[in-house]
Amino acid sequence: MKILVFSDTHGKTDKMCEIISKRRASADLVLHLGDCFSDIAEIRNDFPDIAFLGVSGNCDYRFSEDYPQSNAVSLEGHTLFFTHGHLYQVQNSLTSLTFAASSKGADIALFGHTHIGLCTEVPFPFSTDGDDRKILICNPGSLSRPRDGSGGTYGVLEISENFRKFTITDAEKEQI
């Protein structure tokens, strides 16, 4: 399964639409990690063959039951916990996010908010000796307001029963 992961688009949907259009043949799901969830609500009807999920962020000023502040789903033998990140102080540490993800049994945690791409693995909290499970923690960065010197980034999460891989892609350098 291939999941396109976006965050912090802040009302600018052109690049996101272009990426989804180019990757629609291989994309099973589009996930938006907030700021602004209205961006995917606006474009999802243009891609009826792709599923969309999202959460709200700190710049999403209206409430929507369709876009909670965090969510968890099970796909392809993995549990994904996804949130914008501001409620877990991700700009300072990944500890709160790690505990929240593990409380949901997640082995993958996705977040935004910092506008900087990141992918790392951390041990499950409260692991026992010999328990080598890790949580894959990833941030796709921001397409519209990157803070890492890129031309705007997004993520591609590939998962299957015993496989997980997250790739951060600079939209300005990408050739599909």
N, C-alpha and C positions, 0 to 999 in steps of 0.2 A: 504494500500500500504506500502511496506517495501523497504527502500532505504539504501544501504550500502554506507557509506561516508568515503572517504580516503583523506589524505592530506600528503604532504611532504614525499613522498616515495623515492625521490631522486635516481631513477634508480634501486632500489631494488624491484623487482616485485614478488619474490617467496612467501612471506607471503600473499601478496594481492591475488595472484592466488589461494593459498590454502584456504583462507577465502571465496573467491567467489565460489570456487568449493564446499565447505562444505555447503554454504548457498544458492546456486543457485536455489534450489526448492522453496524457499520462497522469494527470492529477485526479485523485479520488476525493479529496477534501480540501477546502480552504478554511484556514483557521486565522481569526483576527484577534489579537491580544489587547485590544482597547486603544483608545485615543485615535480615532473616533469610530465607535461601532456603527454609527450611521453610514460610514463609508461602505461597509459590506451590505448593509440593508439596502443601500441605494443601487448597488451593482449586481446583487445576487440574481435578479431576474434576467440579466443578460446572459447568465450561464446556468440554464436549467438542468444541465446534465452533470453538474458538480454540486456536492453537498457543502454547506457553509455552517460554521459554528463560530461563536465569538464571545467575548466578555467585555464588560465596560471598564473604562480606565478613569483616572483622576480628572480628565478633561471632558468626560461624558457627563453632562450636567442633568440629563433626564434619566429616569429609571425605566428599564425595560425588562420584563420577565424573560424575554428571549436572550438577553445579554446580562447574565448575573456578574458579580464581581470575581467569582472564580467558579470553576467547573471541573469535573473529572469524567472521563469516558474510557471504556475498555475497547480496544481495537487490536486485532491481530495478536492476541496474547499479551498485550501490554496495557497498562493503565496510565493514561496521560492526565496530569493535573495541569490546568492552565489558568492563568490569571494575568492581570496587567502588571502587578508587582508592587505598586505603591503601598498597599496594605501590609506588605511584608518587608518593608524598608530595604529593598534589593539594592538600592544605591549605596548602602553601607555594608551589607553582608548577605550571604545566601542562606544563613542559618534558619531564619523563620520560614522561608520558602521551603527549605529542605524538610523541616518538621511538618509543615502543612501537607506537602506532597506525600510524605511517608504515612501520615495519619489517614490518607485516602488509599494507601496501598500502591501508590504510583511508583513506577520505575522510570518515568519520564516527566519532567516538570518544565513547562514553557512559560516564559514571562517576557514583558517588554519594559516600558517606563524609562529606562536609562538611555535609550536611543543608541546603544552601543552593542554590537553583536558579541555573543559569548557562547561557548559550548564547553562544558566540563563535566566530569563525573565525580560524585561524592559518595562516600559510604552511607548506607542506610543508617539512620540514627538507631541506637539501641541494638545494634547488630551483636550477635553472640560470636564467640570464638569460632573460627572456621566459616563464618557467614561472609561471603565475598560479594554479596549483592551491592549494586551501586545504583544511584539515581542519576540519570542523564539530565543535566540542567542546561537549558538553552534559551537564548534571547536572539531573535532575528535582527535586532537593530531597528532602524527606522528608514523607510523609503523617502519620506518627505523632509525630515529634519535630522539627518545623521550628525552625530557628535564624535565621529571617529575618523574624519577626513575622507570618508568614502563618498561615492556618488549616490548613496542610498542603498540599503541592504534589506534582504528578506531571507527567510530560511526554507529549506526543503528537508522534511523529515521523512525518511524511508524506514518502514517497519514491516517485519514479517514475524512469524512465530519465535524465532531465535535470533533475530537481527534487528538492530536499530542504528541509524546513522543520521546525523544532522549536519547539513551543509549550509554555511552562510554565503550568500551570493551578492556581489556588488552589481546592482542593476545597470550601472553605467558601463561596466566592463564585460557584461554577459553576452555570450553569443549562443543562441539556441539553435 
